[in-house]
Amino acid sequence: MRLIRSKVFRAIPELDRFSDDQCRRFVSAANSSWRRRLLRWIIVGLAGLIGAIGACALIVPTNLWIQNLLRVDDLGGAIIALIVGSLAFALGLLPTLILRDSLLRLTIRRLIRRCGACPRCHYSLLGMRIAGDHSIICPECGLKIDVDASLGELTTDAEGAAVYKPEIVREHEVMKQRRRRRHKRFFQGVAAAVALFLLSATGWWLWLVNQAHRAARDRTAVQQIHQVQLGMWPAAAAANAAAEFERYQALIKACADAQGATNVPGLTQAPVAAYFEASTLIPGADSKAFDKQNGEGSFDACRKFTLAVLRQSRESGLTRDLRSLLDMQGPIRPMAPEGDEPFVSVLIPDLGHARAAARFNGARMIDALQSGDRAEYMEALEENLAIARIVERQGLLIDRLVAIAIDSLTMHRITEDAPKF
């Protein structure tokens, strides 16, 4: 691998028989075009920018991972950050240098392939004398060839200096024809690619327009969705559907509000934030991991808060009112959008309340198991299944997913608690 200050021309076998001074002059002359230099440095700059961004993206996570692994102090962290930053900078710079050298070698190789051999017989012309009319006579086939200016740096006279350095680059007609054919094929390919892109974009746009028209024509109306909902309940459910859904929504909202209560009787103010968390009631729960994640003392505070909420719910009659969920025959959510709003604008806040009610009953199941109250355990289990049944029959895909989640939560509790009964 060639690094900084090495000889780029020694990577090209065709230049092995020339001296270093000749090769340096040839590379300098071949690199004299400002267009070539500008294009190469643009590519190298973009590659360097991408490498720098990638290195910066690796510095932070790598530094944090090493510091967590070694558990060092601030000074050690600064030293590690300096080492990681230096390595990341080197890794980002190395591909840029390799790309720079590769592009320069590619430029020289193209020049040698284009002007370093006879276009008719491919005889090598490197090192030959350049005539005063900017040409070389091929010694193999006798073809007169106009040459590139940089080849003058590789002429081999007695003193080792260039005999002639033409400033105007001339190409033989054979090379011009090849270049024209190559450019013609290139522009034909570009035109075909542009035409194909335009045809593909037009076809895609027409397909989207057609799909939009079909969707507008086949859009499910509110009445159709309501019929889907009715089809999931007994025939007599339509009469009291709206009233039952209001009762259902009030019950699950009460469960959600109970978990967010701030004035729970008999609960003193905790030094840390306390919230409703059923996992704190499980015997053998990892309190240290809970405190490490949420703050010292948070496990006991959340456990006390959860037990206080359950006690207040029993005293207020909320747990008794939840039994009415089992008797509901058809609570159907009204899903009519307001005005001319699209159907997607319909809000369904009852799903969040349903999840909260499922967590509430899950905590009741854990608490009832520990206290030996088999009756309350079965009541909370049945109410969770009733909530899942009601949510599942509301007609939307998200309803099905939430119902599956509630069923999964309930089945997990049954699986964990069954051996303990």
Order of alpha helices (4+ residues) and beta strands (2+ residues): alpha-alpha-alpha-beta-beta-alpha-alpha-alpha-alpha-alpha-alpha-alpha-alpha-alpha
